[in-house]
């Protein structure tokens, strides 16, 4: 994950009193997916490197370097910026924000020093004591009938937004190995001509307006932006329809 390391290496995931080793391993897997590398654990109920590695495969680097602390203040001591996460707002004045809103701010602070992303224990989240130590608090919107998020799920949402906020995070989606070059105007014109001939061959325009149908077909295919390979495929279909009709008619004669 070297392509995002410069933006994310100063961000540590801090789990305050996590209760379930499976949830810790789930967070580690998310960290691997999203380019985060530093894990800090404050009084975990259980910690077993061997078992954790069995759940978070190939996460040796994070597991072996994970640091444990006796108090939250010790875990946050070198942090210049602390962001907590909570599913419930409290009445005291506090700086709340959603993951996508705060992600650019988190990345900006990470360029200047250590940033802590703080998650509370599974059964009750962050205490007021922990929230008081946060510069900002992330709230993830959920359905009101079931507001509670699994620890790893919450970490995944926040880490994903952080990844998108980094340089290079918005990587293009894969286009596929067989994606061809863009079709030219001439390529498309030939395709439409052949398709129109095919529709004539099957009497499609018997009760339809040719111009209107072809305009609708052009609009539809323009939205799809077919590449050269796809254009050739549609053209080949048109040719085969015309050839089939001609063969059929010659047999009848």
Sine and cosine of phi, psi and omega as CSV:
sin_phi,cos_phi,sin_psi,cos_psi,sin_omega,cos_omega
0.00,0.00,0.55,0.84,-0.05,-1.00
-0.88,0.47,-0.39,0.92,-0.06,-1.00
-0.94,0.33,-0.25,0.97,0.08,-1.00
-0.84,-0.54,0.00,1.00,-0.10,-0.99
-0.85,0.53,-0.65,0.76,-0.05,-1.00
-0.88,0.47,-0.52,0.85,-0.04,-1.00
-1.00,0.04,-0.43,0.90,-0.16,-0.99
-0.91,-0.40,-0.14,0.99,-0.13,-0.99
-0.93,0.38,-0.31,0.95,0.02,-1.00
-1.00,-0.03,0.05,1.00,0.00,-1.00
-0.99,-0.17,0.84,-0.55,0.05,-1.00
-0.95,-0.32,0.63,-0.78,0.12,-0.99
-1.00,-0.02,0.86,-0.51,-0.03,-1.00
-0.93,-0.38,0.88,-0.47,0.03,-1.00
-0.97,-0.26,0.91,-0.41,-0.05,-1.00
-1.00,0.01,0.95,-0.33,0.04,-1.00
0.84,0.55,0.76,0.65,0.06,-1.00
-0.90,0.44,0.60,-0.80,-0.12,-0.99
-0.98,-0.21,-0.41,0.91,-0.15,-0.99
-0.84,-0.54,0.82,-0.57,-0.01,-1.00
-0.88,0.47,-0.55,0.83,0.01,-1.00
-0.89,0.46,-0.63,0.77,0.03,-1.00
-0.92,0.38,-0.62,0.78,0.05,-1.00
-0.88,0.48,-0.71,0.70,0.01,-1.00
-0.89,0.45,-0.60,0.80,0.04,-1.00
-0.89,0.45,-0.65,0.76,0.05,-1.00
-0.90,0.43,-0.64,0.77,0.01,-1.00
-0.89,0.46,-0.66,0.75,0.04,-1.00
-0.87,0.48,-0.67,0.74,0.04,-1.00
-0.88,0.47,-0.67,0.75,0.02,-1.00
-0.86,0.51,-0.68,0.74,0.04,-1.00
-0.88,0.47,-0.68,0.73,-0.01,-1.00
-0.88,0.47,-0.61,0.80,-0.18,-0.98
-0.96,-0.28,0.13,0.99,0.12,-0.99
1.00,0.10,0.26,0.97,0.06,-1.00
-1.00,-0.03,0.50,-0.87,-0.15,-0.99
-0.74,-0.68,-0.27,0.96,-0.09,-1.00
-0.94,-0.35,0.83,-0.55,0.00,-1.00
-0.89,-0.46,0.74,-0.67,0.08,-1.00
-0.82,-0.57,0.75,-0.67,-0.05,-1.00
-0.89,-0.46,0.80,-0.60,0.04,-1.00
-0.96,-0.26,0.94,-0.35,0.01,-1.00
0.70,0.71,0.87,0.49,0.05,-1.00
-0.91,0.41,0.60,-0.80,0.02,-1.00
-0.89,0.45,-0.53,0.85,0.07,-1.00
-0.48,-0.87,0.51,-0.86,0.04,-1.00
-0.46,-0.89,0.88,-0.47,-0.02,-1.00
-0.65,-0.76,0.95,-0.31,-0.08,-1.00
-0.87,0.50,-0.64,0.77,-0.05,-1.00
-0.91,0.42,-0.74,0.67,0.01,-1.00
-0.91,0.42,-0.63,0.78,0.00,-1.00
-0.89,0.45,-0.66,0.75,0.02,-1.00
-0.90,0.43,-0.50,0.87,0.04,-1.00
-0.92,0.39,-0.40,0.92,0.02,-1.00
-0.99,-0.10,-0.71,0.70,0.00,-1.00
-0.99,-0.17,0.99,0.17,-0.09,-1.00
-0.88,0.48,0.62,-0.79,0.06,-1.00
0.89,0.47,0.38,0.93,0.02,-1.00
-0.98,-0.22,0.49,0.87,-0.06,-1.00
-0.79,0.61,-0.70,0.72,-0.10,-1.00
-0.86,0.51,-0.71,0.70,-0.01,-1.00
-0.95,0.32,-0.68,0.74,-0.05,-1.00
-0.90,0.43,-0.71,0.70,-0.05,-1.00
-0.94,0.35,-0.48,0.88,-0.03,-1.00
-1.00,-0.09,-0.03,1.00,0.00,-1.00
-0.86,0.51,0.68,-0.73,-0.03,-1.00
-0.93,-0.36,0.64,-0.77,0.02,-1.00
-0.93,-0.36,0.60,-0.80,-0.06,-1.00
-0.75,-0.66,0.48,-0.88,0.01,-1.00
-0.99,0.14,-0.47,0.88,-0.01,-1.00
-0.70,-0.71,0.38,-0.92,0.03,-1.00
-0.92,0.40,-0.63,0.77,0.00,-1.00
-0.87,0.50,-0.59,0.81,0.05,-1.00
-0.91,0.41,-0.65,0.76,-0.02,-1.00
-0.92,0.38,-0.46,0.89,-0.06,-1.00
-0.98,-0.18,0.01,1.00,-0.20,-0.98
-0.82,0.58,-0.64,0.77,-0.07,-1.00
-1.00,-0.09,0.11,0.99,-0.08,-1.00
-0.99,0.11,0.72,-0.69,0.07,-1.00
-1.00,-0.02,-0.21,0.98,-0.06,-1.00
-0.44,-0.90,0.78,-0.63,-0.05,-1.00
-0.83,-0.55,0.79,-0.61,0.03,-1.00
-0.85,-0.52,0.86,-0.51,0.03,-1.00
-1.00,-0.08,0.12,-0.99,0.05,-1.00
-0.73,-0.68,0.67,-0.74,0.01,-1.00
-0.49,-0.87,0.45,-0.89,0.05,-1.00
-0.98,-0.17,-0.05,1.00,-0.03,-1.00
-0.68,-0.73,0.75,-0.66,0.05,-1.00
-0.99,0.14,0.57,-0.82,0.07,-1.00
-0.96,-0.29,0.22,-0.98,-0.10,-0.99
-0.97,0.26,-0.45,0.90,0.00,-1.00
-0.89,0.46,0.53,-0.85,-0.02,-1.00
-0.91,0.41,0.79,-0.61,-0.02,-1.00
-0.42,-0.91,0.42,-0.91,-0.06,-1.00
-1.00,0.02,0.98,-0.18,0.00,-1.00
-0.99,-0.11,0.41,-0.91,0.09,-1.00
-0.24,-0.97,0.29,-0.96,0.05,-1.00
-1.00,-0.05,0.33,-0.94,-0.09,-1.00
-0.79,0.62,-0.75,0.66,-0.04,-1.00
-0.92,0.40,-0.52,0.86,-0.01,-1.00
-0.95,0.32,-0.63,0.77,-0.09,-1.00
-1.00,-0.01,-0.28,0.96,-0.07,-1.00
-0.83,0.56,-0.75,0.66,0.01,-1.00
-0.87,0.49,-0.59,0.81,0.03,-1.00
-0.92,0.40,-0.66,0.75,0.03,-1.00
-0.88,0.48,-0.71,0.70,0.00,-1.00
-0.89,0.45,-0.65,0.76,0.01,-1.00
-0.88,0.48,-0.70,0.72,0.03,-1.00
-0.92,0.39,-0.57,0.82,-0.02,-1.00
-0.91,0.41,-0.40,0.92,0.05,-1.00
-0.96,0.29,-0.28,0.96,-0.06,-1.00
-0.95,-0.32,-0.27,0.96,-0.02,-1.00
0.05,-1.00,-0.16,-0.99,-0.06,-1.00
-0.97,0.25,0.75,-0.67,0.01,-1.00
-0.88,-0.47,0.70,-0.72,0.02,-1.00
-0.94,-0.33,0.79,-0.62,0.09,-1.00
-0.96,-0.29,0.93,-0.36,-0.26,-0.97
-0.96,-0.26,0.78,-0.62,0.05,-1.00
-0.85,-0.53,0.64,-0.77,-0.02,-1.00
-1.00,0.00,0.03,-1.00,-0.01,-1.00
-0.93,0.38,0.41,-0.91,-0.17,-0.99
-0.89,0.45,-0.57,0.82,-0.13,-0.99
-1.00,0.08,-0.35,0.94,-0.01,-1.00
-0.60,-0.80,0.10,1.00,0.08,-1.00
0.94,0.35,-0.40,-0.92,-0.01,-1.00
-0.99,0.16,0.66,-0.75,0.07,-1.00
-0.98,0.22,0.23,-0.97,0.09,-1.00
-0.88,0.47,-0.55,0.83,0.06,-1.00
-0.85,0.53,-0.69,0.73,0.00,-1.00
-0.95,0.30,-0.67,0.74,-0.01,-1.00
-0.89,0.46,-0.52,0.86,0.02,-1.00
-0.90,0.43,-0.33,0.94,-0.03,-1.00
-1.00,-0.05,0.04,1.00,-0.08,-1.00
-0.99,-0.16,0.67,-0.74,0.12,-0.99
-0.97,0.25,-0.63,0.78,0.07,-1.00
-0.67,-0.74,0.35,-0.94,0.04,-1.00
-0.76,-0.65,0.79,-0.62,0.03,-1.00
-1.00,0.04,0.74,-0.67,0.13,-0.99
-0.88,-0.47,0.82,-0.57,0.00,-1.00
-0.99,-0.13,0.89,-0.46,-0.01,-1.00
-0.89,0.45,0.69,-0.72,0.04,-1.00
-0.65,-0.76,0.17,-0.99,0.06,-1.00
-0.90,0.43,0.71,-0.70,-0.08,-1.00
-0.88,0.47,-0.46,0.89,-0.03,-1.00
-0.97,0.25,-0.33,0.94,-0.01,-1.00
-0.54,-0.84,0.96,0.27,-0.17,-0.99
-0.98,0.19,-0.33,0.94,-0.14,-0.99
-0.97,0.24,0.75,-0.66,0.05,-1.00
-0.96,-0.29,0.60,-0.80,0.16,-0.99
-0.88,0.48,0.53,-0.84,-0.04,-1.00
-0.82,0.58,-0.74,0.67,-0.02,-1.00
-0.92,0.39,-0.57,0.82,0.03,-1.00
-0.91,0.42,-0.68,0.73,0.03,-1.00
-0.89,0.45,-0.68,0.74,0.03,-1.00
-0.89,0.47,-0.60,0.80,-0.01,-1.00
-0.90,0.44,-0.69,0.72,-0.03,-1.00
-0.90,0.44,-0.72,0.69,-0.03,-1.00
-0.93,0.38,-0.71,0.71,-0.02,-1.00
-0.90,0.43,-0.58,0.82,0.04,-1.00
-0.89,0.45,-0.69,0.72,0.02,-1.00
-0.91,0.40,-0.57,0.82,0.06,-1.00
-0.90,0.43,-0.66,0.75,0.01,-1.00
-0.88,0.48,-0.68,0.73,0.01,-1.00
-0.91,0.42,-0.47,0.88,-0.04,-1.00
-0.99,0.14,-0.15,0.99,0.00,-1.00
-1.00,0.10,0.28,-0.96,0.14,-0.99
-0.91,0.41,0.80,-0.60,-0.01,-1.00
1.00,0.04,-0.08,1.00,-0.02,-1.00
-0.92,0.40,-0.56,0.83,0.01,-1.00
-0.99,0.11,0.89,0.45,0.00,-1.00
-0.95,0.32,0.58,-0.81,0.02,-1.00
-0.90,0.43,0.56,-0.83,0.07,-1.00
-0.93,0.37,0.49,-0.87,-0.01,-1.00
-0.89,0.46,0.70,-0.71,-0.02,-1.00
-1.00,-0.02,-0.21,0.98,-0.03,-1.00
0.99,-0.11,0.58,-0.81,-0.06,-1.00
-0.91,0.41,-0.44,0.90,-0.09,-1.00
-0.99,-0.16,0.19,0.98,0.02,-1.00
-0.90,0.44,0.81,-0.59,-0.05,-1.00
-1.00,-0.09,0.00,-1.00,0.04,-1.00
-0.94,0.33,0.33,-0.94,0.01,-1.00
-0.88,0.48,0.57,-0.82,0.05,-1.00
-0.97,0.24,0.67,-0.75,0.04,-1.00
-0.99,0.12,0.16,-0.99,0.07,-1.00
-0.85,0.52,-0.66,0.75,0.00,-1.00
-0.91,0.42,-0.64,0.77,0.03,-1.00
-0.87,0.50,-0.72,0.70,-0.03,-1.00
-0.93,0.37,-0.64,0.77,-0.01,-1.00
-0.88,0.48,-0.67,0.75,0.03,-1.00
-0.91,0.41,-0.64,0.77,0.01,-1.00
-0.88,0.48,-0.73,0.69,-0.02,-1.00
-0.90,0.43,-0.60,0.80,0.02,-1.00
-0.89,0.45,-0.69,0.72,0.00,-1.00
-0.93,0.37,-0.66,0.75,0.02,-1.00
-0.89,0.45,-0.64,0.77,0.04,-1.00
-0.89,0.45,-0.66,0.75,0.04,-1.00
-0.88,0.47,-0.64,0.77,0.01,-1.00
-0.91,0.42,-0.65,0.76,0.01,-1.00
-0.92,0.38,-0.58,0.81,0.11,-0.99
-0.90,0.44,-0.66,0.75,-0.07,-1.00
-0.88,0.47,-0.53,0.85,-0.01,-1.00
-0.99,-0.16,0.26,0.96,0.02,-1.00
0.85,0.52,0.54,0.84,-0.02,-1.00
-0.91,0.41,-0.49,0.87,-0.06,-1.00
-1.00,0.00,0.22,0.98,-0.04,-1.00
-0.82,0.57,-0.66,0.75,-0.02,-1.00
-0.80,-0.60,0.38,0.92,-0.03,-1.00
-0.77,-0.63,0.47,-0.88,0.02,-1.00
-0.98,0.19,0.84,-0.54,-0.07,-1.00
-0.87,0.50,-0.75,0.66,-0.05,-1.00
-0.88,0.48,-0.69,0.72,-0.02,-1.00
-0.91,0.42,-0.67,0.75,-0.01,-1.00
-0.91,0.41,-0.71,0.70,-0.03,-1.00
-0.92,0.39,-0.56,0.83,0.05,-1.00
-0.91,0.41,-0.67,0.74,0.03,-1.00
-0.90,0.43,-0.63,0.78,0.01,-1.00
-0.91,0.41,-0.65,0.76,0.05,-1.00
-0.89,0.45,-0.67,0.74,0.01,-1.00
-0.88,0.47,-0.70,0.72,0.00,-1.00
-0.88,0.48,-0.76,0.65,-0.05,-1.00
-0.95,0.30,-0.46,0.89,0.06,-1.00
-0.90,0.43,-0.61,0.79,0.05,-1.00
-0.90,0.44,-0.55,0.83,-0.02,-1.00
-0.97,0.23,-0.34,0.94,-0.02,-1.00
0.75,0.67,0.87,0.49,-0.03,-1.00
-0.89,0.46,0.64,-0.77,0.08,-1.00
-0.99,0.12,-0.08,-1.00,-0.08,-1.00
-0.88,0.48,-0.68,0.74,-0.03,-1.00
-0.89,0.46,-0.69,0.72,-0.01,-1.00
-0.93,0.37,-0.60,0.80,0.05,-1.00
-0.89,0.46,-0.68,0.73,0.03,-1.00
-0.90,0.43,-0.58,0.81,0.02,-1.00
-0.90,0.44,-0.74,0.68,0.01,-1.00
-0.90,0.43,-0.62,0.79,0.05,-1.00
-0.90,0.44,-0.66,0.75,0.01,-1.00
-0.90,0.44,-0.61,0.79,0.05,-1.00
-0.88,0.48,-0.70,0.72,0.02,-1.00
-0.87,0.49,-0.71,0.70,0.03,-1.00
-0.87,0.50,-0.69,0.73,-0.02,-1.00
-0.90,0.43,-0.60,0.80,0.04,-1.00
-0.89,0.45,-0.73,0.68,0.00,-1.00
-0.88,0.47,-0.72,0.69,-0.01,-1.00
-0.89,0.46,-0.63,0.77,0.00,-1.00
-0.90,0.43,-0.70,0.72,-0.01,-1.00
-0.89,0.45,-0.67,0.74,0.00,-1.00
-0.90,0.43,-0.65,0.76,0.02,-1.00
-0.91,0.41,-0.68,0.73,0.00,-1.00
-0.88,0.48,-0.71,0.70,-0.02,-1.00
-0.91,0.41,-0.58,0.81,0.01,-1.00
-0.93,0.37,-0.54,0.84,0.05,-1.00
-0.92,0.38,-0.64,0.77,-0.01,-1.00
-0.90,0.44,-0.59,0.81,-0.02,-1.00
-0.95,0.30,0.00,0.00,0.00,0.00
